[in-house]
Amino acid sequence: MPDLIVAESVGLGQIVLDGADVYWVESRPMEGGRNVIVRFRAGTREDVLPAPFNARSRAHEYGGGAFSVDGGTLYFSNFSDQQVYGVVSGAAPCPLTPTNNLRFADITPDRRRQRLIGVCEDHRREDAPVNALVVLDPAELGEPQVLVAGSDFYASPRLSPDGTQLAWLSWNHPNMPWDGTELWLADITPEGTLGERRKIAGGTRESIFQPEFSPDGTLYFVSDRSGWWNLYRLRKGNIEALAPMEAEFGLPQWNFGMSTYAFESAQRLICAYNQKGVWHLATLETDSLRLVPREMPATEIHSVRAADGKAFFIAGSPTQSSAIIQFDLATNDYVVIRRANRIEPGPGYVSAPQTLEFPTADGTNAYAFYYPPKNRDFQALPNEKPPLLVLSHGGPTSATSSTLNLKVQYWTSRGIAVLDVNYRGSTGYGRAYRDKLKGQWGVADVEDCLAGARHLIAHGLVDELRIAIRGGSAGGYTTLCALTFHDLFRAGAVYYGISDLEALARDTHKFEARYLDGLIGPYPARHDIYQARSPIHFVDRLSCPVIFFQGLEDKVVLPNQAEAMVEALCQKGIAVAYVPFSGEQHGFRRAENIKRALEAELYFYSRIFRFTPADAIEPVMIENLPV
C-alpha cells in the first residue's frame, strides 16, 4: 500500500473555469511534489505547465490561489522564484514580474484594463513582509503597482462583471482570518485606481469568507455573524441573510483561492455546506431563497465552480478518494473527470468511518471518526483487541475529513484501529465550538484526544495497553502534550511538530506571528503559559517512546524544535527515533519521503508494541530501545 499511496496518487486543488475548459492543480509526489496545472477540454486531459515549472505560491507560506486563466492565457506563480508567469497558446512560460523577493497569490484578470490584480507579499525588507493588493501589467516586466495597502493582510480581490467595482478582504494582527476579517468595496476610477472605499461587513469578531459578484453585479459573501458561516448578500445598501442554518458554508482561510459556492446564473448558485463534519451539496435560488439539496455520494466538497448548467468541484466519500467532479444541475448526474487515486483498495480492505460524539472535559461533547481494523485476508485472534492510533489534525484551526484516505487505510489494513479526532477548536461545528480552543491550546485539544481514546476503551473496542497518538504541525504539538502531560498513550509519532511554544512565537512567519495570542495568550507578556505548555521543558515527565519526522527546509516549524526534543529524550534514556528529510518543507511532498515516513512509523510501532509487520521495511535507528 505505501507504493499505492505515492505512485498512484496525486493531490487535487484549485479549480478554474475558462469558457468550456476546466483547469486544476495536481500535486504529484512522483515528480517531487511538483504542482502541475491540468486542462480538461472536449473530454481530454492534458498538462499545460511544462517541467520544471511548479504552480505554487509561498504567500502566507501556505500559498493557494497560485493561478488563473483568461481567454486561454494562463497566469501562475512559480514556486522556485515566486515570479508570476504567463503562458499563451502553449508557448513557453514568460515572466511577468522581476526576481526580487516578491510573492503573489489570488491573481485576478482585469480584462477591461488588460491587467492583473492580485495579492503581493513583499519580502524585501529586513523586518516583517508587507502585504498589499497590486496591479501587474502582463505586457511589461516591471514593478507591481500598489492598489490597496495599510492592512497586515489581504485576500480575495474580486471584480464586478462589468469591471467597475472591486471587492476584497483584509485583516490585521492579532487576528487570523477565521477570527475577524473586513469586506471592502470600491469603485474603480477611469484611471484604474480605487475611489472611495466602503467597509461592507466584518470586524475583529466577524469572519468573512469568499466574496463573489453574481452575474447581475450583486455582491455575495459568507459571514459567521450568526455563529455559523452562512451566506449573505449586499442588495440596495442592505445585508440580507440567504439561508440561515446551523451549518458552515465557509472554511478557515489557510490558503488563497478557496471556494464553497459559485453562480450558475444570476438566479441560481451552487453551494456546499458542512454539518457536524459532513459536507452537503445544494442549489440556492437567489429570488425565492429556496435551498434545494442535491444528492451526491460525498462527505467532503470544496473548490466549487459553475457555468452553463454545470457545477465543478472536488469531492470525496468514505469509499472513494477525492476527485474532480462535473455535476449536471438539470439531471443531478455527475461524471468523474480526474480521481486522486488511480488505483483504490477493494471493499474488503476499506474501513468505513463511524461518526462518534463523546463527552469531554468541559461538560460538552467532542467529535471524531472511528475506523475499526479491516483486512479480509487476516483475522484477529479470539478475544484480541486491536491497537489504537489516535490522529490529531493540524491547524489547529482546521478539521479532519471522512473522505477515503489511504494513509488511514494503511493502518486499518494492518490490524490497527484509528480514531481521527475533531477536537474543540475544529471547524465545521460553528464558531462557538471553534472558539473553545481560545486560550486552551495544549489543553482542550489534548483532553479531547484522551476522551476519545477512553471512550473506545470503555466500550471494549481497543487494547488500552497498545495506544499511540500521532500528528503533524499543530497536531504534533497536541501529540507531544498528550505524551508529556498525561500517561494514557504508550507511544507517539510527531511530524514537524511544536515542542517549544516560545520558539514558535519568536521564529514563525508573518501570517502566524500572532496566532498564538488567541490560542495561548500574548507573548512575551504571558511567557509563563508558554513555558508551562511547552513539552521541551518537561521531558522528565515524558516516559514513552516517540518518533520524529522533520523537513529540513521547514520555515513554519523550524527543525531545531524536533532536534531539541530528540536530544533531550536521548539524554533521558527514552526510546526515540529521528527521521529528517532534506528538501522537504512543512508537509512532505516527495513520493520517496511519504513512503519512507509511513513505513518508518509502522516499524517504530512494531518494535515498541512487539509485533512483526507483514511488510518488508528498512529498519529505523531507535535510540535507547530496550532489548
C-alpha positions in Angstrom: 0.0 0.0 0.0 2.8 2.6 0.5 3.6 2.3 -3.2 -0.1 2.6 -4.0 -0.3 5.8 -1.9 2.6 7.6 -3.5 2.9 6.1 -7.0 -0.8 6.1 -8.0 -2.0 9.2 -6.2 -2.0 13.0 -6.7 -3.3 15.9 -4.7 -6.1 17.9 -6.3 -6.7 21.6 -5.8 -8.0 25.0 -7.1 -10.4 24.5 -10.0 -10.6 27.4 -12.5 -13.1 27.6 -15.4 -12.3 29.4 -18.7 -15.1 29.1 -21.1 -15.7 25.4 -21.7 -12.3 24.5 -20.4 -11.7 23.2 -16.8 -8.3 23.7 -15.2 -7.0 22.5 -11.8 -3.8 21.9 -9.9 -2.3 18.4 -9.4 0.4 17.9 -6.7 2.4 14.9 -7.9 4.6 13.0 -5.4 6.3 11.1 -8.2 7.5 14.5 -9.6 9.0 15.6 -6.3 5.7 17.2 -5.2 5.5 19.5 -8.3 2.2 21.3 -8.8 1.1 20.8 -12.3 -1.7 22.7 -14.0 -4.0 20.4 -15.9 -6.7 21.3 -18.5 -9.8 19.3 -19.4 -11.0 20.2 -22.9 -13.5 18.2 -25.0 -13.1 15.1 -22.9 -9.3 15.1 -22.9 -6.9 15.9 -20.0 -3.6 17.5 -20.7 -0.8 19.2 -18.8 -0.4 22.8 -19.6 2.5 23.5 -17.4 5.8 22.0 -18.5 8.5 20.8 -16.2 10.2 22.1 -14.2 7.7 24.9 -13.6 5.7 24.4 -10.4 2.5 26.4 -9.7 2.8 27.1 -6.0 2.7 30.4 -4.2 4.6 30.9 -0.9 2.4 33.9 0.1 1.4 33.3 3.8 3.8 30.3 3.4 0.8 28.1 2.8 0.0 29.5 -0.6 -3.0 28.7 -2.7 -4.6 30.8 -5.4 -1.5 30.2 -7.5 -3.0 30.5 -11.0 -5.8 32.0 -13.1 -6.8 31.7 -16.7 -8.4 34.3 -19.0 -9.3 33.6 -22.6 -6.8 30.7 -22.8 -3.9 32.6 -21.3 -2.6 31.1 -18.1 -1.1 33.1 -15.3 0.7 31.3 -12.5 3.1 31.9 -9.6 6.2 29.7 -9.9 7.5 28.1 -6.8 11.3 28.3 -7.3 11.5 32.1 -7.9 7.9 33.2 -6.9 7.6 35.1 -10.2 4.3 35.4 -12.0 4.5 33.9 -15.5 2.2 34.0 -18.4 1.6 31.2 -20.9 -0.1 31.9 -24.2 -1.3 29.2 -26.5 1.1 26.6 -25.4 4.2 28.8 -25.7 7.0 28.7 -23.1 6.1 30.5 -19.8 7.2 34.1 -19.9 7.9 36.0 -16.6 5.7 39.0 -15.8 7.4 40.1 -12.6 11.0 40.6 -11.6 13.0 38.3 -9.4 13.2 40.4 -6.3 11.8 38.6 -3.3 8.1 39.2 -4.0 5.3 36.6 -3.6 2.0 36.6 -5.4 -1.4 34.9 -4.9 -5.1 35.3 -5.8 -4.2 36.6 -9.3 -7.4 38.0 -10.9 -7.5 39.1 -14.6 -8.9 42.6 -15.2 -9.9 42.1 -18.8 -11.3 45.6 -19.2 -8.0 47.2 -18.5 -5.7 44.4 -19.8 -4.0 43.9 -16.4 -3.9 41.6 -13.4 -4.9 42.3 -9.8 -3.6 40.2 -7.0 -2.1 39.8 -3.5 1.6 40.7 -3.2 3.7 39.8 -0.2 6.9 41.9 -0.3 9.9 40.3 1.5 12.5 42.8 0.5 12.6 44.5 3.9 14.6 43.1 6.8 11.6 43.2 9.2 8.1 41.7 8.5 6.9 41.4 5.0 4.5 44.0 3.6 1.2 42.8 2.1 -0.9 44.7 -0.4 -3.2 44.4 -3.4 -1.3 45.2 -6.5 -1.7 45.7 -10.3 0.5 43.8 -12.7 1.0 44.7 -16.4 1.1 41.4 -18.3 2.7 43.2 -21.3 5.6 44.6 -19.4 8.1 43.1 -16.9 8.1 45.6 -14.1 7.4 46.6 -10.6 3.9 45.9 -9.4 1.8 49.0 -8.7 0.1 49.2 -5.3 -3.6 49.4 -5.4 -4.5 49.0 -1.7 -2.2 48.9 1.3 -2.1 49.6 5.0 -3.6 46.4 6.5 -1.5 43.5 7.6 -3.2 41.0 5.2 -5.3 41.0 2.0 -7.1 38.2 0.1 -9.9 37.6 -2.4 -9.8 40.5 -4.8 -12.9 40.2 -6.9 -14.0 42.3 -9.8 -17.7 43.0 -10.6 -18.8 41.6 -14.0 -18.7 45.0 -15.7 -15.3 45.7 -14.2 -16.4 48.9 -12.4 -16.0 47.7 -8.8 -13.5 45.7 -6.7 -14.3 43.8 -3.5 -11.6 42.4 -1.2 -10.9 41.1 2.3 -8.4 42.5 4.7 -7.5 41.8 8.4 -4.9 42.8 10.9 -2.8 41.2 13.7 -3.5 39.6 16.1 -6.5 38.2 14.1 -6.4 35.2 11.9 -8.9 35.2 9.0 -11.3 32.9 10.9 -11.2 35.3 13.9 -12.2 38.5 12.1 -11.8 40.0 8.6 -13.3 43.0 6.8 -15.1 43.1 3.5 -14.4 46.2 1.4 -15.9 47.6 -1.8 -14.7 50.4 -4.0 -15.5 51.8 -7.4 -12.6 51.7 -10.0 -11.9 55.2 -11.4 -11.3 55.8 -15.2 -7.5 55.9 -14.3 -7.7 52.4 -12.9 -7.3 53.5 -9.2 -9.8 53.0 -6.5 -12.4 55.5 -5.5 -14.0 55.8 -2.0 -13.5 52.6 -0.1 -16.5 51.3 1.9 -16.4 48.6 4.6 -19.4 46.4 3.9 -19.2 43.8 6.7 -16.8 42.2 9.1 -14.6 43.3 12.0 -12.5 41.9 14.8 -15.2 39.4 15.8 -16.8 38.6 12.4 -15.1 36.4 9.9 -15.9 37.0 6.2 -15.2 34.3 3.6 -15.2 34.3 -0.2 -16.8 37.5 -1.6 -18.2 37.0 -5.1 -20.2 39.1 -7.5 -23.2 37.4 -9.1 -23.6 37.8 -12.9 -26.0 40.7 -12.2 -23.4 42.5 -10.1 -24.7 41.7 -6.6 -22.1 41.2 -4.0 -22.4 37.9 -2.1 -20.2 36.7 0.8 -20.1 34.2 3.7 -20.1 35.6 7.3 -20.1 33.9 10.7 -22.0 36.8 12.4 -24.8 34.4 13.4 -22.3 32.0 15.0 -22.2 29.9 11.7 -20.6 30.7 8.4 -23.7 31.4 6.4 -24.4 33.1 3.0 -25.3 36.8 2.7 -25.5 39.4 0.0 -25.5 43.2 -0.3 -28.5 44.5 -2.1 -29.8 48.1 -2.2 -27.5 49.0 0.6 -28.7 46.3 3.0 -27.2 43.0 4.0 -29.5 40.0 3.6 -29.2 36.6 5.1 -29.9 34.0 2.4 -30.1 30.5 4.0 -29.8 30.8 7.8 -29.0 27.5 9.3 -26.7 25.8 11.8 -24.2 24.8 9.1 -20.9 26.1 7.8 -20.7 27.5 4.2 -17.2 28.7 4.9 -13.7 27.3 5.7 -10.7 28.5 7.6 -8.7 30.5 5.1 -5.3 28.8 5.5 -4.9 29.1 1.7 -5.9 31.6 -1.0 -8.4 30.8 -3.7 -10.8 28.7 -1.6 -14.4 28.4 -2.8 -17.6 26.8 -1.4 -20.1 28.3 -3.7 -20.4 29.6 -7.3 -23.0 31.1 -9.6 -24.5 29.1 -12.4 -26.6 32.2 -13.3 -27.9 35.3 -11.6 -30.9 33.3 -10.5 -29.1 30.3 -9.0 -25.9 29.4 -7.2 -24.5 26.0 -6.3 -23.1 25.7 -2.7 -21.5 23.2 -0.3 -22.1 23.3 3.4 -20.8 21.4 6.4 -22.9 19.9 9.2 -21.1 18.1 12.0 -18.1 17.2 9.8 -20.1 16.1 6.8 -20.4 18.2 3.6 -23.6 18.5 1.6 -24.4 19.9 -1.9 -27.3 22.3 -2.7 -28.5 24.9 -5.0 -29.9 28.3 -3.8 -32.5 30.1 -5.9 -31.5 33.8 -5.5 -35.0 35.2 -5.9 -37.1 32.8 -3.7 -34.1 31.9 -1.5 -35.2 28.3 -1.7 -32.3 25.9 -0.8 -32.6 22.7 -2.8 -30.4 19.8 -1.6 -28.7 17.9 -4.4 -27.9 14.3 -3.9 -24.3 13.5 -4.2 -22.4 10.5 -2.6 -19.8 12.7 -1.0 -18.9 13.7 2.5 -16.4 16.4 1.6 -16.9 19.1 -1.2 -14.8 22.1 -1.9 -13.3 24.3 -4.7 -16.8 24.8 -6.2 -17.2 26.4 -9.6 -20.1 26.6 -12.0 -21.1 27.6 -15.5 -23.8 26.8 -18.2 -25.9 24.4 -16.1 -22.9 22.5 -14.7 -21.0 22.6 -11.5 -17.4 21.5 -10.9 -15.9 20.7 -7.6 -13.6 18.4 -5.7 -15.5 15.7 -3.7 -14.7 12.6 -1.8 -16.5 10.0 0.3 -15.5 7.2 2.8 -15.3 4.8 0.0 -14.0 7.0 -2.8 -10.9 9.2 -2.8 -11.1 12.9 -3.8 -12.0 13.6 -7.4 -12.7 16.4 -9.8 -16.5 16.1 -10.4 -18.6 17.5 -13.2 -22.2 17.8 -11.9 -25.2 18.3 -14.2 -27.7 20.7 -12.5 -30.6 19.6 -14.7 -30.3 15.9 -14.2 -28.2 15.5 -11.0 -26.0 13.2 -12.9 -22.2 13.5 -12.5 -19.0 12.3 -14.0 -15.5 11.9 -12.6 -13.0 14.0 -14.6 -10.0 13.0 -12.5 -9.6 10.9 -9.4 -6.8 11.5 -6.9 -6.0 7.8 -6.6 -5.8 5.9 -9.9 -6.0 2.6 -8.1 -8.0 2.1 -4.9 -8.3 -0.8 -2.5 -11.2 -3.2 -2.8 -14.1 -3.1 -0.3 -12.6 -6.0 1.6 -9.7 -3.7 2.6 -11.5 -0.4 3.3 -12.6 0.5 6.8 -15.6 2.8 6.8 -15.6 5.6 9.4 -18.1 5.6 12.2 -19.1 9.1 13.4 -18.5 9.5 17.1 -19.8 12.2 19.5 -18.5 11.7 23.0 -18.3 13.7 26.3 -15.2 15.6 27.1 -13.6 17.6 29.9 -15.7 20.8 29.9 -19.1 19.0 30.1 -19.8 19.3 26.3 -19.1 16.8 23.5 -16.3 16.4 21.0 -16.3 14.6 17.7 -14.3 12.0 15.8 -14.3 9.4 13.1 -13.5 5.9 14.2 -12.1 3.3 11.8 -12.0 -0.3 13.0 -9.3 -2.6 11.6 -10.3 -4.3 8.3 -8.5 -6.7 6.0 -10.4 -9.6 4.5 -7.2 -11.7 4.3 -6.5 -11.6 8.1 -8.4 -12.5 11.2 -7.5 -11.3 14.7 -7.0 -13.9 17.4 -10.1 -14.7 19.6 -10.7 -12.0 22.2 -7.8 -9.9 21.0 -8.5 -6.2 20.9 -6.6 -4.1 18.3 -4.0 -1.4 19.0 -5.3 2.1 18.6 -3.8 5.0 16.8 -5.3 8.4 17.6 -4.9 11.1 15.0 -4.6 14.8 15.9 -5.1 17.1 12.9 -3.0 20.1 12.1 -4.1 23.8 12.2 -5.2 23.6 14.9 -8.0 25.7 13.3 -8.9 23.0 10.7 -10.7 19.7 10.6 -10.3 16.1 9.7 -12.3 14.5 6.9 -14.1 11.2 6.4 -13.1 11.1 2.7 -11.2 7.9 1.8 -7.6 8.4 3.0 -5.2 5.7 2.0 -2.9 6.7 4.9 -5.7 5.9 7.3 -6.4 2.6 5.5 -2.7 1.8 5.7 -3.1 1.4 9.5 -6.5 -0.3 9.5 -5.5 -2.8 6.9 -2.6 -3.8 9.3 -4.9 -4.5 12.2 -4.6 -1.1 13.9 -7.8 0.9 14.8 -7.8 4.6 14.1 -9.5 7.4 15.9 -9.4 10.7 13.9 -10.4 13.5 16.3 -12.1 16.8 15.6 -11.3 18.3 18.9 -12.6 21.6 20.3 -11.3 24.3 18.0 -12.0 22.3 14.8 -14.1 23.9 12.1 -17.4 22.5 10.8 -19.3 22.8 14.1 -19.9 26.5 14.4 -18.0 29.5 15.9 -18.7 28.6 19.5 -17.0 25.2 19.1 -14.2 26.8 17.2 -13.7 29.4 19.9 -13.4 26.7 22.6 -9.7 26.4 21.9 -9.2 30.1 22.6 -6.5 30.3 25.3 -6.8 26.5 25.7 -4.4 25.1 23.0 -2.4 22.3 24.5 -5.3 21.6 27.0 -8.7 21.3 25.3 -7.4 19.5 22.2 -5.4 17.1 24.3 -8.3 16.4 26.6 -10.5 15.6 23.6 -7.9 13.1 22.2 -7.7 11.5 25.6 -11.5 11.4 26.0 -11.9 9.8 22.6 -9.4 7.1 23.4 -11.0 6.4 26.8 -14.4 6.3 25.1 -13.2 3.4 22.9 -11.5 1.7 25.8 -14.7 1.9 27.9 -16.7 0.3 25.1 -14.2 -2.6 24.8 -13.1 -1.7 21.3 -9.3 -1.3 21.6 -6.4 -2.6 23.7 -5.6 0.1 26.3 -2.0 -1.2 26.6 -1.3 -0.6 22.9 -2.4 3.0 22.3 -0.4 5.5 20.3 -1.0 9.1 19.1 0.3 10.9 16.0 0.0 14.3 14.5 1.7 16.9 12.2 2.4 20.5 12.8 -0.1 21.7 15.4 -1.3 18.1 15.7 2.3 17.3 16.5 2.1 19.7 19.4 -1.1 18.1 20.6 0.7 14.7 20.4 3.7 15.9 22.4 1.4 17.5 25.1 -0.6 14.3 25.3 2.6 12.2 25.8 4.3 14.6 28.2 1.5 15.8 30.5 -0.6 12.6 30.5 0.1 8.8 30.8 -2.6 7.2 28.6 -0.6 6.8 25.4 2.2 4.2 25.1 3.9 5.7 22.0 3.7 8.6 19.6 4.8 9.9 16.2 5.4 13.6 15.7 5.5 15.1 12.2 7.2 18.6 12.1 5.6 19.3 15.4 6.0 22.0 18.0 7.8 21.3 21.3 8.7 24.9 22.3 5.9 27.5 22.1 8.2 30.4 22.8 10.5 29.3 19.9 7.4 29.2 17.7 6.3 32.6 18.8 9.8 34.1 18.1 10.6 32.2 14.9 7.4 31.8 12.9 6.4 33.7 9.7 4.2 36.8 9.5 0.9 35.0 8.8 1.0 33.1 12.1 3.1 35.6 14.0 0.2 36.5 16.3 -1.8 33.3 16.0 -0.7 32.2 19.5 -2.1 35.3 21.0 -5.6 33.8 20.7 -4.6 30.2 21.3 -2.3 30.7 24.3 -2.0 34.4 25.2 0.0 37.5 24.2 3.8 36.9 24.1 6.0 37.7 25.9 3.5 39.1 28.4 2.3 35.5 29.2 5.6 33.7 28.8 4.6 31.8 31.9 1.8 30.0 30.0 4.1 29.4 27.0 6.6 27.7 29.2 4.1 25.7 31.2 2.6 24.3 28.0 5.9 23.6 26.1 6.8 19.9 26.3 10.5 20.7 25.9 10.6 22.0 29.5 9.0 18.8 30.9 10.9 16.0 29.3 11.3 14.5 32.8 7.5 13.8 32.6 7.7 12.0 29.3 8.3 8.3 29.7 7.1 6.6 26.5 8.8 6.2 23.0 8.5 8.9 20.3 9.5 9.0 16.7 10.0 12.4 15.0 9.8 13.3 11.3 11.0 16.7 10.1 11.6 18.6 6.8 14.9 20.3 7.0 13.7 23.3 5.0 10.6 23.9 7.1 10.0 27.6 7.7 6.8 27.2 9.7 8.2 24.9 12.4 11.9 25.0 12.3 13.9 21.8 12.6 15.5 22.9 15.8 12.3 22.2 17.6 12.4 18.5 16.8 16.1 18.2 17.2 16.0 19.7 20.7 13.3 17.3 21.8 15.2 14.3 20.3 18.4 15.3 22.1 16.5 15.7 25.4 14.9 12.3 25.1 18.2 10.7 24.2 19.8 12.1 27.3 16.9 10.8 29.5 17.2 7.3 28.1 13.8 7.2 26.4 13.4 5.3 23.2 13.4 7.9 20.4 13.9 8.0 16.6 14.5 10.9 14.3 13.9 10.8 10.6 14.8 14.1 8.8 14.2 14.8 5.1 16.3 17.2 3.1 14.4 19.2 0.6 11.1 19.0 2.4 9.3 21.9 4.0 6.1 22.0 6.1 4.5 18.8 4.9 6.1 16.1 2.8 5.6 16.2 -1.0 8.1 13.8 -2.4 7.0 10.2 -3.1 10.0 8.5 -1.6 9.7 10.6 1.6 6.0 10.0 2.1 6.6 6.3 1.7 9.6 6.2 4.0 7.7 8.1 6.7 4.8 5.7 6.7 6.9 2.6 6.8 9.3 4.0 9.4 6.4 4.8 11.7 5.0 1.3 11.3 8.4 -0.2 12.0 8.7 2.0 15.1 5.3 0.8 16.5 6.3 -2.8 15.7 9.3 -2.6 17.9 7.6 -0.7 20.7 4.4 -2.9 20.7 6.4 -6.1 19.8 4.7 -7.3 16.7 6.1 -8.4 13.3 4.8 -6.3 10.4 3.9 -8.2 7.2 5.8 -5.6 5.2 9.5 -5.7 4.5 10.6 -2.4 5.9 14.0 -0.8 6.1 14.8 -0.5 9.8 14.9 2.8 11.6 17.6 3.7 14.2 15.9 3.8 17.6 18.0 5.2 20.4 17.6 3.7 23.8 15.4 0.8 22.6 15.1 -1.8 25.3 16.4 -5.3 24.3 
